[in-house]
Amino acid sequence: MKRLLLTSAIAATLALNAVNLPVAAQGNGQGFNAGHNTVQIIGGTLTDQDKTELQFLREEEKLARDVYLTLGGIWNAVVFQNIATSEQRHTDTALQLLNAYQIPDLALADIGKFYNTTLQDLYNTLITRGQQSLTESLLVGALVEEVDINDLQKMLNATKNPDLIKRYSQLLQASYRHLNSFTYAWKAQTGQTYQAQVLPQVEVDRILGCAPLTVDANFQIHIPSLKYANMDLWANLSYLPNTANEVVFQVMDYGASISNDTCTVATLSPLDLSLKTPIATFKHRPSSDGKLYFVLDNYTP
């Protein structure tokens, strides 16, 4: 019965969201195409400042991707490879919003090349610094995320557009998780406590602290602290509609988090990959596509 209730709730939520207008996101101007071709917009108008900041964000997220791809190639560190994939989605999201509001996309396709000269200078500086050592490259990754957080907070405070507020808030949460991943990897390498590079130390300490599991209106689950064997992780799961009488989620994104036993909100069994959270337990569904799926086993409302 609980499974049926959750399934009904998911169906109702998706039906409500279906009234949003889908807008095709085609590449334009000097930009490069997004990996996903639609975005749902709520509506509203954009100020000139909104438009300029959205164009900047498109390239700022590309900068993060390009830095991580480049440094990941130098140091062969998994943390860069994982987060670069996430940053690709973020710059795609910015492109989709640009196209939805018919704003020219100024981003250049080549890795390490930027229309905005400030971002070009920053990229060059970050790569020079990150080439020095693996530990320095991890600090570069953390710096990029702090800069993103700082800029996204300013953009959120400046806009009144509901689409931008929604997307900026999502990107901000992602940057929190990425900062956790880089600082975790840096701490593992050095044994030292991370010191803030851009944001106030008290804010960085808050970001790296405990956070609750959250479920949004589209049944996207964010697990901020997941214990697997001797690893501390975070993970994002997305609900997948299907024809079978099952409630299926796919792991869309994951990474390392700061080790803190008091913050663990979920566990993944090394034996059978069963996932236990405060709101539900899930069984692992084997697959041949290289992706990780879970089926709802028990739900606690």
HELIX and SHEET records of a PDB file:
HELIX    1   1 LYS A    2  ASN A   17  1                                  16    
HELIX    2   2 ASP A   48  TRP A   75  1                                  28    
HELIX    3   3 VAL A   78  ALA A  100  1                                  23    
HELIX    4   4 THR A  117  GLY A  130  1                                  14    
HELIX    5   5 LEU A  134  ALA A  158  1                                  25    
HELIX    6   6 PRO A  162  THR A  190  1                                  29    
HELIX    7   7 GLN A  201  ILE A  207  1                                   7    
HELIX    8   8 ASP A  261  CYS A  263  5                                   3    
SHEET    1   A 2 LEU A  21  ALA A  24  0                                        
SHEET    2   A 2 THR A  38  ILE A  41 -1                                        
SHEET    1   B 8 THR A 214  VAL A 215  0                                        
SHEET    2   B 8 ILE A 221  TYR A 228 -1                                        
SHEET    3   B 8 MET A 231  LEU A 240 -1                                        
SHEET    4   B 8 VAL A 248  ALA A 256 -1                                        
SHEET    5   B 8 TYR A 293  TYR A 299 -1                                        
SHEET    6   B 8 ALA A 280  ARG A 285 -1                                        
SHEET    7   B 8 LEU A 275  LYS A 276 -1                                        
SHEET    8   B 8 ALA A 266  LEU A 268 -1                                        
END                                                                             
